[in-house]
Protein backbone atom coordinates (compact mmCIF):
# COMPACT_ATOMS: atom_id res chain seq x y z
CA UNK A 1 0.00 0.00 0.00
CA UNK A 2 1.37 3.40 -0.96
CA UNK A 3 -1.10 5.78 0.72
CA UNK A 4 -4.70 5.94 1.89
CA UNK A 5 -7.15 8.79 2.16
CA UNK A 6 -10.89 9.12 2.56
CA UNK A 7 -11.73 5.42 2.52
CA UNK A 8 -9.58 4.62 -0.54
CA UNK A 9 -6.01 3.41 -0.93
CA UNK A 10 -3.43 3.59 -3.68
CA UNK A 11 -1.64 0.29 -4.09
CA UNK A 12 1.13 -1.09 -6.25
CA UNK A 13 0.15 -4.26 -8.10
CA UNK A 14 3.06 -6.70 -8.11
CA UNK A 15 3.88 -9.52 -10.50
CA UNK A 16 4.67 -12.99 -9.18
CA UNK A 17 8.37 -12.03 -9.32
CA UNK A 18 7.71 -8.96 -7.14
CA UNK A 19 8.09 -6.23 -9.74
CA UNK A 20 5.55 -3.39 -9.91
CA UNK A 21 3.23 -3.82 -12.90
CA UNK A 22 0.59 -1.17 -12.12
CA UNK A 23 -0.80 1.26 -9.57
CA UNK A 24 -4.46 1.24 -8.67
CA UNK A 25 -6.78 3.21 -6.36
CA UNK A 26 -9.68 1.32 -4.77
CA UNK A 27 -11.97 1.56 -1.73
CA UNK A 28 -10.74 0.02 1.52
CA UNK A 29 -12.89 -2.73 3.07
CA UNK A 30 -12.55 -5.54 5.63
CA UNK A 31 -10.65 -3.57 8.28
CA UNK A 32 -12.16 -2.74 11.70
CA UNK A 33 -13.65 0.74 12.19
CA UNK A 34 -10.94 3.25 13.03
CA UNK A 35 -8.14 1.27 11.36
CA UNK A 36 -5.39 3.43 9.86
CA UNK A 37 -3.42 1.93 6.98
CA UNK A 38 0.26 2.81 6.92
CA UNK A 39 2.51 3.08 3.83
CA UNK A 40 4.06 -0.36 3.34
CA UNK A 41 1.14 -2.36 4.83
CA UNK A 42 0.51 -5.55 2.89
CA UNK A 43 -2.96 -5.64 1.37
CA UNK A 44 -4.87 -7.58 -1.26
CA UNK A 45 -6.49 -5.92 -4.24
CA UNK A 46 -9.58 -8.09 -4.63
CA UNK A 47 -12.39 -8.14 -7.14
CA UNK A 48 -12.62 -7.50 -10.83
CA UNK A 49 -10.07 -5.03 -12.14
CA UNK A 50 -11.30 -3.37 -15.30
CA UNK A 51 -11.70 0.08 -16.86
CA UNK A 52 -14.52 0.90 -14.39
CA UNK A 53 -12.02 0.75 -11.52
CA UNK A 54 -13.89 -1.88 -9.55
CA UNK A 55 -12.03 -3.82 -6.89
CA UNK A 56 -11.35 -3.35 -3.19
CA UNK A 57 -8.31 -3.10 -0.93
CA UNK A 58 -8.56 -5.71 1.84
CA UNK A 59 -6.17 -6.78 4.62
CA UNK A 60 -3.59 -9.44 3.84
CA UNK A 61 -3.40 -11.05 7.27
CA UNK A 62 -0.80 -13.30 8.81
CA UNK A 63 -2.33 -15.47 11.56
CA UNK A 64 -0.29 -15.90 14.73
CA UNK A 65 -1.55 -18.63 17.05
CA UNK A 66 -0.63 -18.77 20.73
CA UNK A 67 -1.39 -17.35 24.13
CA UNK A 68 -1.85 -13.61 24.51
CA UNK A 69 1.02 -12.89 26.92
CA UNK A 70 -0.05 -9.37 27.73
CA UNK A 71 -0.85 -5.96 26.36
CA UNK A 72 0.66 -2.60 27.17
CA UNK A 73 -0.68 0.52 25.52
CA UNK A 74 -0.18 0.17 21.80
CA UNK A 75 1.40 -3.30 21.72
CA UNK A 76 0.78 -6.90 22.71
CA UNK A 77 2.77 -10.13 22.85
CA UNK A 78 1.35 -13.33 21.44
CA UNK A 79 3.30 -16.53 20.93
CA UNK A 80 6.51 -14.64 21.76
CA UNK A 81 5.98 -12.00 19.07
CA UNK A 82 5.27 -8.32 19.61
CA UNK A 83 2.41 -6.87 17.56
CA UNK A 84 1.15 -3.29 17.32
CA UNK A 85 -2.41 -2.53 18.43
CA UNK A 86 -4.38 0.34 16.98
CA UNK A 87 -6.79 2.10 19.30
CA UNK A 88 -9.40 2.36 17.97
CA UNK A 89 -9.00 -0.27 15.32
CA UNK A 90 -7.84 -3.52 16.87
CA UNK A 91 -10.55 -5.77 18.25
CA UNK A 92 -9.51 -8.06 21.11
CA UNK A 93 -12.03 -10.61 22.32
CA UNK A 94 -12.38 -10.71 26.13
CA UNK A 95 -11.80 -14.46 26.24
CA UNK A 96 -8.63 -14.10 24.13
CA UNK A 97 -6.70 -13.28 27.29
CA UNK A 98 -7.55 -16.56 29.03
CA UNK A 99 -7.12 -19.17 26.29
CA UNK A 100 -5.14 -19.93 23.17
CA UNK A 101 -5.88 -17.31 20.55
CA UNK A 102 -5.23 -16.30 16.96
CA UNK A 103 -4.01 -12.78 16.19
CA UNK A 104 -4.70 -11.63 12.63
CA UNK A 105 -1.89 -9.25 11.70
CA UNK A 106 -0.90 -7.12 8.71
CA UNK A 107 2.84 -7.02 8.00
CA UNK A 108 4.44 -3.74 6.99
CA UNK A 109 7.12 -4.05 4.30
CA UNK A 110 8.76 -0.74 5.27
CA UNK A 111 9.51 -1.45 8.94
CA UNK A 112 8.65 -5.17 9.33
CA UNK A 113 6.12 -4.35 12.06
CA UNK A 114 3.02 -6.51 12.53
CA UNK A 115 -0.20 -4.55 13.12
CA UNK A 116 -2.92 -6.61 14.74
CA UNK A 117 -6.39 -6.36 13.17
CA UNK A 118 -8.06 -8.66 15.72
CA UNK A 119 -7.40 -11.27 18.38
CA UNK A 120 -9.91 -14.07 18.88
CA UNK A 121 -9.81 -17.25 20.95
CA UNK A 122 -9.30 -20.46 18.98
CA UNK A 123 -12.60 -21.73 20.46
CA UNK A 124 -14.47 -19.01 18.52
CA UNK A 125 -13.83 -20.88 15.28
CA UNK A 126 -15.83 -23.86 14.05
CA UNK A 127 -13.99 -27.17 14.03
CA UNK A 128 -14.39 -29.87 11.45
CA UNK A 129 -15.09 -33.46 12.49
CA UNK A 130 -12.08 -35.77 12.28
CA UNK A 131 -12.05 -38.48 9.66
CA UNK A 132 -12.77 -41.93 11.09
N, C-alpha and C positions, 0 to 999 in steps of 0.2 A: 504494500500500500504506500502510495506516495504522499497523499494528503487527503483530509476529509473536511467537509464543510456543509452545514445545512442539510444533513441527512443523506449526503452523497459522498462517494469517495472516488478518487482517481487512483487507478491501479495500473501496474505494468503487467502485461500478459507475457509469460515466459514460455519458451519452447521446452521440449523435454530435455534439451541439453543445458537449459538455464539461461539462454540468451533472450533479450527483450525483443518481442516480435510486434508488439502494439501497446498503446495506452488506451484506456477506456474509463469513462466516468459512468457510474451506476449507483442506484440507491443502496443504502446500507440496511440490512435486515438480519435478524437472528441473534442480535446482541441484546443483553439486558438493558432496560431503560437507564439512562445516565452514562452508558459506556462511552469512553473517549478513545477512538482509534489513534494510534501514534504512528508517525512515519516509520516504515520498516516492519510493521505488524503483518504477519502472514494471514492472508485471506484467500477465499475462493471466489472466483467470478462465476456464478452459476446462472443457468438459464440460457435461452436462445440469444446468441449474439448476431444481430443483423443490422441493417441500415437504420431501423427504428430505434436502436439503442437499448433494446430490452436486455434484461439480465439483472443480477443483484449481487452485491458484495456481501458475503457471509463469512463467519469466523472459520478459520482452519484450526481446529483444536487438536491438542495433544493431550490424551488422557494420562493422568498420573494417579496410580492406585496405591493407597496406603493409609496409614493413620494420620489424621490431622494433629500435628505435634504442638500446635499453638499458633496464635495470631498476635501480632503487635502492630497496631496502627495500620500501616499500608502494606504489610507483608504477612505471610503465613509460611509455615513449614509443613510439608506433607511428604512422607516417604523419604525424608532426608534432603528434600529440595526446597529452596526458598522460591516462593512465587509472590508476585505483586498483586495486591487487592486494590480495586478501584472503589471508592466510596463517594457517591452511589455508583453502582454498576455491577459489582460482584455479588452474587447471591450465594449465601452459605446456609445450608439446611441446618436447623438446630441439632438434629440427631447426628450430623456429620462429625461433631466433636467427640462422640462417645463410641463410635464404631468405625470399621474400615470404610473408607470413602474413595470417591473418584473426583479428582479436580480436573476440570476441563480448562486447558490453558492455551493461550495464543502466544507463539514464540515471535520475538522481534528480531529480525535479521540485522538490525543496526547495532544493538547492544547485547543481544543474546538473552535478554530478560524474558521470563515467562509471566504473562498477565493472566490471572485466573478469572474466567468468565463465571463459573459456578463450581460449588463443591456440594456433592450429594452423597449420602450413604449408599454403599453397594446394595443394601437391602431395598432401596427404592426402585431398583430395576427388576423387571420380570426375568425369571430364570426359565430355561428350557428343560423339559424332562430329559433325563439321561437315557441313552439307548440301552435296551436290555439284551 
